[in-house]
Amino acid sequence: LIEDAELLDELISPLDMERVIAGDQTPLFFGSAMTNFGVQLFLDKFLQMGIKPAGRVANKKDSSNEETDGETITPDHGEFTGFVFKTQANLDPKHRDRMAYIRIVSGTYEKGMKVSHSRSKPAKKYNLAQAQALFGSDRSTVDRAFPGDVIGINNPGNFAIGDTLYTGVSRV
């Protein structure tokens, strides 16, 4: 075991969190959930290494529908914004369903809220009544979600990858 540890010390460069955040390095953990070896260590370190949600650059449209230069929407922006990063169909083989996965960028999702859609007419509102959290094949209802959270919403066919859902008067 000591020889294995020495080999890893020689082959793997030391953990550099700046490189991890930039996506140039990946942390490596050893353990076994079956024997509960290293699991708590992994979970504790994972919590320490987590970073807060980052903002996203978005182009806004003013009242005359003119697009402005990219503005960063940060998690503490007052209004709700979220972007669709994935769509999926036929999750339940018993009936046709479509899901749009949204990463919340700012504001708070609350069950039943009404949002605007980046590609729809400004007056058109969508009711987000049944957001879900998905983990494997398990689904659970989400009543509130915050920046950095991912929620799944029923997609009536209107949402595509790259779309933005938002509240407020500024079109994102």
C-alpha positions as CSV (number, residue, x, y, z in Angstrom):
1,L,0.0,0.0,0.0
2,I,2.9,2.4,0.8
3,E,4.4,1.7,-2.7
4,D,1.0,2.5,-4.3
5,A,0.8,5.8,-2.4
6,E,4.4,6.7,-3.5
7,L,3.5,5.9,-7.1
8,L,0.5,8.2,-7.0
9,D,2.6,10.9,-5.4
10,E,5.0,10.7,-8.4
11,L,2.3,10.5,-11.1
12,I,-0.4,12.9,-10.0
13,S,0.3,16.6,-9.6
14,P,-0.8,18.3,-6.3
15,L,-4.4,19.5,-6.1
16,D,-4.7,23.1,-7.3
17,M,-8.2,24.4,-6.7
18,E,-7.7,27.2,-9.3
19,R,-7.1,24.6,-11.9
20,V,-10.1,22.5,-10.7
21,I,-12.4,25.6,-11.1
22,A,-11.0,26.3,-14.5
23,G,-11.7,22.7,-15.5
24,D,-8.0,21.8,-16.1
25,Q,-7.7,19.4,-13.2
26,T,-10.0,16.9,-11.6
27,P,-9.8,15.8,-7.9
28,L,-9.2,12.1,-7.4
29,F,-10.6,10.2,-4.4
30,F,-10.3,6.6,-3.4
31,G,-12.9,4.8,-1.4
32,S,-15.7,2.2,-1.3
33,A,-19.3,2.8,-0.5
34,M,-19.8,-0.9,0.0
35,T,-17.4,-1.0,2.9
36,N,-17.9,2.6,3.9
37,F,-14.2,3.3,3.4
38,G,-13.5,7.0,2.6
39,V,-17.1,8.0,2.1
40,Q,-17.3,10.5,4.9
41,L,-13.9,12.0,3.9
42,F,-15.1,12.4,0.3
43,L,-18.3,14.1,1.4
44,D,-16.6,16.4,3.7
45,K,-14.0,17.4,1.1
46,F,-16.7,17.8,-1.6
47,L,-18.5,20.3,0.6
48,Q,-15.3,22.2,1.3
49,M,-14.4,22.3,-2.4
50,G,-17.8,23.5,-3.6
51,I,-18.0,26.9,-5.0
52,K,-21.0,29.3,-5.1
53,P,-23.0,29.5,-8.3
54,A,-21.5,31.7,-11.0
55,G,-23.3,34.3,-13.0
56,R,-24.0,34.0,-16.7
57,V,-23.5,36.4,-19.6
58,A,-26.8,37.3,-21.2
59,N,-27.9,39.7,-23.9
60,K,-30.9,41.8,-22.9
61,K,-33.5,43.4,-25.1
62,D,-34.9,46.8,-24.2
63,S,-38.4,48.0,-24.7
64,S,-37.7,48.8,-28.4
65,N,-36.5,45.2,-28.8
66,E,-32.9,46.3,-29.4
67,E,-30.3,43.9,-28.1
68,T,-27.7,45.2,-25.6
69,D,-24.2,44.0,-25.1
70,G,-23.7,40.9,-22.9
71,E,-24.4,41.6,-19.3
72,T,-23.5,39.2,-16.5
73,I,-26.5,38.2,-14.5
74,T,-25.2,37.2,-11.0
75,P,-27.0,35.0,-8.5
76,D,-27.9,38.0,-6.4
77,H,-29.8,39.7,-9.3
78,G,-33.3,40.5,-8.0
79,E,-35.4,38.8,-10.7
80,F,-35.6,35.1,-11.5
81,T,-33.6,33.9,-14.5
82,G,-32.9,30.4,-15.6
83,F,-31.6,28.8,-18.8
84,V,-32.6,25.6,-20.5
85,F,-29.5,23.4,-20.9
86,K,-31.1,20.1,-21.8
87,T,-34.4,18.7,-23.1
88,Q,-35.5,15.1,-22.9
89,A,-38.5,13.1,-24.1
90,N,-40.2,9.9,-23.2
91,L,-38.9,9.6,-19.6
92,D,-42.0,7.6,-18.6
93,P,-42.7,4.8,-21.1
94,K,-46.4,4.7,-20.1
95,H,-47.0,8.1,-21.7
96,R,-45.3,10.7,-23.8
97,D,-43.7,13.4,-21.7
98,R,-41.1,16.0,-22.4
99,M,-38.9,17.7,-19.8
100,A,-36.8,20.8,-20.0
101,Y,-33.9,21.0,-17.5
102,I,-33.3,24.5,-16.2
103,R,-30.3,25.8,-14.3
104,I,-31.4,28.7,-12.1
105,V,-29.1,31.6,-12.5
106,S,-30.7,34.2,-10.2
107,G,-33.7,34.8,-8.0
108,T,-35.8,32.0,-6.5
109,Y,-38.1,29.5,-8.2
110,E,-41.4,29.2,-6.4
111,K,-44.1,26.7,-7.4
112,G,-46.7,28.2,-9.6
113,M,-44.7,31.3,-10.6
114,K,-45.3,32.9,-14.0
115,V,-42.3,33.5,-16.3
116,S,-41.5,35.0,-19.6
117,H,-39.7,33.1,-22.3
118,S,-36.8,34.6,-24.4
119,R,-38.2,33.5,-27.8
120,S,-41.9,34.3,-27.1
121,K,-43.9,37.5,-27.3
122,P,-43.2,39.6,-24.2
123,A,-46.8,39.4,-23.0
124,K,-46.9,35.6,-23.1
125,K,-46.4,34.0,-19.7
126,Y,-45.7,30.4,-18.8
127,N,-46.9,28.9,-15.5
128,L,-44.2,26.8,-13.8
129,A,-46.6,24.7,-11.7
130,Q,-44.8,21.3,-11.4
131,A,-41.0,21.6,-11.2
132,Q,-39.3,18.4,-10.4
133,A,-35.9,17.3,-9.1
134,L,-34.6,14.2,-10.8
135,F,-32.1,11.8,-9.5
136,G,-31.7,8.6,-11.5
137,S,-35.2,7.3,-12.1
138,D,-36.5,9.0,-9.0
139,R,-38.6,12.2,-9.2
140,S,-39.6,14.6,-6.5
141,T,-41.6,17.8,-6.5
142,V,-39.8,21.0,-6.0
143,D,-41.6,23.9,-4.3
144,R,-38.6,26.3,-4.1
145,A,-35.2,26.3,-5.8
146,F,-32.3,28.7,-5.7
147,P,-29.4,29.9,-7.9
148,G,-27.3,26.9,-8.9
149,D,-30.1,24.4,-8.6
150,V,-31.3,22.4,-11.6
151,I,-35.0,21.8,-12.0
152,G,-37.0,19.9,-14.6
153,I,-40.2,21.4,-15.9
154,N,-42.8,19.9,-18.2
155,N,-42.0,21.0,-21.8
156,P,-45.0,21.6,-24.0
157,G,-42.7,21.8,-26.9
158,N,-41.9,25.5,-26.5
159,F,-38.6,25.3,-24.8
160,A,-35.3,24.5,-26.5
161,I,-31.6,24.4,-25.4
162,G,-30.3,27.9,-24.9
163,D,-33.7,29.5,-24.0
164,T,-34.0,31.7,-21.0
165,L,-37.0,31.9,-18.7
166,Y,-37.2,35.1,-16.6
167,T,-39.4,37.4,-14.5
168,G,-39.3,41.2,-14.6
169,V,-39.6,43.7,-17.5
170,S,-36.2,43.3,-19.1
171,R,-36.2,40.6,-21.7
172,V,-33.2,38.3,-21.3
